[in-house]
Amino acid sequence: MTTGKLVLTGITKSYGSRRVLDDVSFEVSPGRLTGFVGGNGAGKTTTMRIVLGLLGSDGGRVELDGVALTSADRRLFGYMPEERGLYPKMKVLEQIVYLARLHGMSKADATARATALLTELGLEERLDDTIESLSLGNQQRAQIAAALVHDPEVLILDEPFSGLDPLAVDVVASVLQASAAKGASILFSSHQLDVVERLCDDLVILAGGTIRASGSRDGLRAQHAGNRYELVSAGDAGWLRAEPGVTVVDFEGGYALFDADDVDTAQRVLRTAVDRGDVASFAPKHPSLAQIFKEVIQ
C-alpha cells in the first residue's frame, strides 16, 4: 500500500448566500485515525464529499502529499457514506467481490480478500445471505467491508459506528486500527464521542462550517486541561479545602479533584501533600472529548 498525507487548505463552500464551509483546513496523516466531529449541519459530510470529488468547493485545495488530488488518486480511496449504498438483492460475499473487481483485483484475489475481511468483521456465517436479509448492524459491517476491500491508502467513513452494538463497535474499531497500522490515512466522523476518544489519534472539531479545534487527541486534552488537578494520597485530603487559591471540586478520603488559581498554587499543594504523607498520584486532570467539544463550540 502506498500512503500519503491528505491535506485540506482553506476549503470554502456556499449555497446561495449561506456559507456552509469557511476556510476549513486540516490534515489526515498516514497510519493515524483522525476523528471528525461536529453537530448536525456542521459541514462534515460536505467536507468529505469535497475531498472525494463528489462535490466542488468554491475555494481552497485538497492535496495528497503536496500534490492536488486527481480522479486517479480518488480511485484508490475507500469511502463509506452515512446512507447505506449496497445492492440489497446481492449476496454479501458476491457484493464485496464485485466491488473489489471494480478496483482491478483478479477474481481469485478479490474472493480471498473479501472472504478474509468479512470474516474479520464477524460475517463469516452470512456470506451467502442477501444484503437486505441482514440486520442493520450487519449491513453496516458489510458497508465497511466494501470501503476496505481494495486496501485503500485513504479511507473516509461517515458515521461508521452508527447502529452498532458495543461488541460490533470493538470489531470494527479493530479492523480500522489494522488498516491504519498498514499505513492508511483514515478520516471518520461520529456522534459517539466516547468511541472517537477511544479510537482516534487526531481530532478535528467542526461547528458552523469552521474548524474550532484540531490536533492530536492527547495534545488537545492537555491544551484544554486548564488548572484542574487530581490528588490521590494515603491520608485524608480534607485539608485542601482550607488552602488559599484552591477550589475543591470533588473529595472523598484521600482523593481530591480541585482547581488551582495558577501553576504555583498547584505546586504548593503538591509540596504540602508530600510533607503530609504518602502521595500515590498527582496530575493535571485532562478533560474528556465531550467536555472539550462543548467548550469549543459554545
GULUMVO-423841 format. One record per residue (C-alpha): x, y, z; residue in one letter; residue number from 1. Coordinates in steps of 0.5 Angstrom, whole numbers, padded with zeros to 4 digits. Example, Ala and Ser with C-alpha at 12.3 -4.5 7.8 and 13.67 -1.06 7.14 Angstrom:
<pts>
       X       Y       Z   resn   resi
    0025   -0009    0016      A      1
    0027   -0002    0014      S      2
</pts>
This chain:
<pts>
       X       Y       Z   resn   resi
    0000    0000    0000      M      1
    0003    0007   -0002      T      2
    0001    0012    0003      T      3
    0000    0020    0003      G      4
   -0002    0025    0008      K      5
   -0008    0028    0006      L      6
   -0008    0036    0007      V      7
   -0014    0041    0006      L      8
   -0013    0048    0006      T      9
   -0018    0054    0006      G     10
   -0024    0050    0004      I     11
   -0030    0054    0003      T     12
   -0037    0052    0000      K     13
   -0043    0057    0000      S     14
   -0050    0055   -0002      Y     15
   -0053    0062   -0005      G     16
   -0052    0067    0001      S     17
   -0051    0061    0006      R     18
   -0043    0059    0007      R     19
   -0043    0052    0010      V     20
   -0035    0052    0010      L     21
   -0031    0057    0012      D     22
   -0023    0057    0011      D     23
   -0023    0049    0013      V     24
   -0016    0047    0014      S     25
   -0013    0041    0017      F     26
   -0009    0034    0015      E     27
   -0010    0027    0016      V     28
   -0004    0023    0017      S     29
   -0002    0016    0014      P     30
   -0002    0011    0020      G     31
   -0007    0015    0024      R     32
   -0014    0015    0025      L     33
   -0017    0022    0025      T     34
   -0024    0023    0029      G     35
   -0028    0029    0025      F     36
   -0034    0031    0030      V     37
   -0039    0037    0030      G     38
   -0046    0037    0031      G     39
   -0052    0036    0025      N     40
   -0051    0041    0020      G     41
   -0043    0043    0022      A     42
   -0041    0041    0015      G     43
   -0037    0034    0016      K     44
   -0041    0031    0010      T     45
   -0040    0037    0006      T     46
   -0032    0037    0007      T     47
   -0032    0029    0006      M     48
   -0036    0030   -0001      R     49
   -0031    0035   -0003      I     50
   -0025    0031   -0001      V     51
   -0028    0025   -0005      L     52
   -0029    0030   -0011      G     53
   -0037    0029   -0011      L     54
   -0038    0036   -0009      L     55
   -0034    0042   -0012      G     56
   -0031    0047   -0007      S     57
   -0032    0055   -0008      D     58
   -0024    0056   -0006      G     59
   -0018    0052   -0003      G     60
   -0014    0046   -0004      R     61
   -0014    0039   -0003      V     62
   -0008    0035   -0003      E     63
   -0004    0029   -0002      L     64
    0003    0029   -0001      D     65
    0003    0036   -0003      G     66
    0000    0035   -0010      V     67
   -0007    0037   -0012      A     68
   -0012    0031   -0012      L     69
   -0013    0027   -0018      T     70
   -0019    0023   -0020      S     71
   -0014    0017   -0021      A     72
   -0012    0019   -0013      D     73
   -0019    0018   -0011      R     74
   -0020    0011   -0014      R     75
   -0015    0009   -0009      L     76
   -0019    0012   -0004      F     77
   -0024    0008    0001      G     78
   -0031    0011    0002      Y     79
   -0037    0009    0007      M     80
   -0043    0014    0006      P     81
   -0047    0015    0012      E     82
   -0053    0012    0008      E     83
   -0052    0005    0006      R     84
   -0051    0004   -0001      G     85
   -0050   -0003   -0003      L     86
   -0055   -0007   -0007      Y     87
   -0060   -0010   -0003      P     88
   -0061   -0017   -0007      K     89
   -0054   -0019   -0008      M     90
   -0051   -0024   -0003      K     91
   -0046   -0021    0002      V     92
   -0039   -0024   -0001      L     93
   -0042   -0023   -0008      E     94
   -0043   -0016   -0007      Q     95
   -0036   -0015   -0004      I     96
   -0032   -0019   -0009      V     97
   -0036   -0015   -0014      Y     98
   -0033   -0008   -0011      L     99
   -0026   -0011   -0011      A    100
   -0026   -0013   -0018      R    101
   -0028   -0006   -0020      L    102
   -0022   -0004   -0017      H    103
   -0018   -0008   -0021      G    104
   -0017   -0014   -0017      M    105
   -0017   -0021   -0020      S    106
   -0023   -0026   -0018      K    107
   -0018   -0030   -0014      A    108
   -0015   -0024   -0010      D    109
   -0022   -0021   -0009      A    110
   -0025   -0027   -0007      T    111
   -0020   -0029   -0002      A    112
   -0019   -0021    0001      R    113
   -0027   -0021    0001      A    114
   -0027   -0027    0005      T    115
   -0022   -0025    0010      A    116
   -0025   -0018    0011      L    117
   -0032   -0021    0012      L    118
   -0029   -0026    0017      T    119
   -0025   -0021    0021      E    120
   -0032   -0017    0021      L    121
   -0036   -0022    0024      G    122
   -0040   -0024    0018      L    123
   -0037   -0031    0016      E    124
   -0043   -0034    0017      E    125
   -0047   -0029    0013      R    126
   -0043   -0030    0006      L    127
   -0049   -0033    0002      D    128
   -0054   -0028    0005      D    129
   -0057   -0022    0002      T    130
   -0055   -0016    0004      I    131
   -0063   -0014    0005      E    132
   -0063   -0020    0010      S    133
   -0058   -0018    0015      L    134
   -0059   -0014    0021      S    135
   -0058   -0006    0020      L    136
   -0052   -0007    0024      G    137
   -0049   -0013    0020      N    138
   -0051   -0008    0014      Q    139
   -0046   -0003    0017      Q    140
   -0041   -0008    0017      R    141
   -0042   -0010    0010      A    142
   -0041   -0003    0008      Q    143
   -0035   -0002    0012      I    144
   -0032   -0008    0008      A    145
   -0034   -0005    0002      A    146
   -0030    0001    0003      A    147
   -0024   -0003    0005      L    148
   -0024   -0009    0001      V    149
   -0018   -0006   -0004      H    150
   -0014   -0004    0001      D    151
   -0015    0004    0000      P    152
   -0009    0009    0002      E    153
   -0014    0014    0004      V    154
   -0020    0012    0008      L    155
   -0026    0016    0009      I    156
   -0032    0014    0014      L    157
   -0038    0018    0015      D    158
   -0041    0015    0022      E    159
   -0038    0008    0021      P    160
   -0041    0006    0028      F    161
   -0048    0008    0027      S    162
   -0053    0003    0029      G    163
   -0047   -0002    0032      L    164
   -0048   -0005    0039      D    165
   -0041   -0004    0043      P    166
   -0039   -0011    0041      L    167
   -0039   -0009    0034      A    168
   -0036   -0003    0035      V    169
   -0030   -0006    0038      D    170
   -0030   -0011    0032      V    171
   -0030   -0005    0027      V    172
   -0025   -0001    0031      A    173
   -0020   -0007    0031      S    174
   -0021   -0007    0023      V    175
   -0020    0000    0022      L    176
   -0014    0000    0027      Q    177
   -0011   -0005    0023      A    178
   -0012   -0001    0017      S    179
   -0008    0005    0020      A    180
   -0002    0000    0022      A    181
   -0001   -0002    0015      K    182
   -0001    0006    0013      G    183
   -0007    0008    0011      A    184
   -0010    0015    0013      S    185
   -0017    0015    0016      I    186
   -0022    0020    0017      L    187
   -0028    0018    0020      F    188
   -0034    0022    0023      S    189
   -0038    0020    0029      S    190
   -0043    0023    0034      H    191
   -0041    0018    0039      Q    192
   -0035    0022    0043      L    193
   -0033    0016    0047      D    194
   -0032    0012    0041      V    195
   -0028    0018    0038      V    196
   -0024    0019    0044      E    197
   -0022    0012    0045      R    198
   -0020    0011    0038      L    199
   -0017    0017    0035      C    200
   -0010    0019    0034      D    201
   -0012    0026    0032      D    202
   -0018    0030    0032      L    203
   -0022    0036    0028      V    204
   -0028    0039    0031      I    205
   -0032    0043    0026      L    206
   -0038    0048    0028      A    207
   -0042    0052    0024      G    208
   -0037    0051    0018      G    209
   -0031    0053    0021      T    210
   -0025    0049    0025      I    211
   -0026    0050    0032      R    212
   -0020    0046    0035      A    213
   -0015    0041    0031      S    214
   -0009    0037    0033      G    215
   -0007    0030    0037      S    216
   -0012    0028    0042      R    217
   -0007    0028    0048      D    218
   -0005    0035    0046      G    219
   -0012    0038    0045      L    220
   -0013    0035    0052      R    221
   -0007    0038    0055      A    222
   -0009    0044    0052      Q    223
   -0016    0045    0055      H    224
   -0014    0042    0062      A    225
   -0013    0049    0065      G    226
   -0011    0049    0072      N    227
   -0015    0043    0075      R    228
   -0011    0037    0078      Y    229
   -0013    0030    0082      E    230
   -0009    0028    0088      L    231
   -0009    0021    0091      V    232
   -0006    0020    0098      S    233
   -0006    0015    0103      A    234
   -0008    0021    0108      G    235
   -0015    0025    0109      D    236
   -0014    0030    0104      A    237
   -0020    0035    0107      G    238
   -0014    0040    0109      W    239
   -0014    0042    0102      L    240
   -0021    0046    0103      R    241
   -0017    0051    0107      A    242
   -0012    0052    0102      E    243
   -0011    0059    0099      P    244
   -0012    0059    0092      G    245
   -0016    0052    0091      V    246
   -0023    0051    0090      T    247
   -0024    0043    0091      V    248
   -0029    0040    0086      V    249
   -0029    0033    0089      D    250
   -0027    0030    0095      F    251
   -0027    0023    0099      E    252
   -0022    0021    0104      G    253
   -0015    0021    0100      G    254
   -0018    0023    0094      Y    255
   -0019    0030    0091      A    256
   -0020    0034    0085      L    257
   -0019    0041    0085      F    258
   -0018    0048    0081      D    259
   -0012    0052    0083      A    260
   -0011    0059    0081      D    261
   -0005    0058    0078      D    262
    0001    0053    0077      V    263
    0005    0056    0083      D    264
   -0001    0054    0087      T    265
   -0001    0047    0085      A    266
    0006    0046    0086      Q    267
    0005    0049    0093      R    268
   -0001    0044    0094      V    269
    0004    0038    0092      L    270
    0009    0040    0097      R    271
    0004    0040    0102      T    272
    0001    0034    0100      A    273
    0008    0030    0100      V    274
    0010    0033    0107      D    275
    0004    0031    0110      R    276
    0004    0024    0108      G    277
    0005    0019    0102      D    278
    0002    0021    0095      V    279
    0000    0016    0091      A    280
   -0001    0021    0085      S    281
   -0002    0028    0083      F    282
   -0003    0030    0076      A    283
   -0007    0035    0072      P    284
   -0014    0033    0070      K    285
   -0015    0033    0063      H    286
   -0022    0034    0060      P    287
   -0026    0029    0056      S    288
   -0027    0030    0049      L    289
   -0034    0031    0050      A    290
   -0032    0037    0055      Q    291
   -0027    0040    0050      I    292
   -0033    0039    0045      F    293
   -0038    0043    0049      K    294
   -0032    0048    0051      E    295
   -0030    0050    0044      V    296
   -0037    0050    0040      I    297
   -0040    0055    0045      Q    298
</pts>
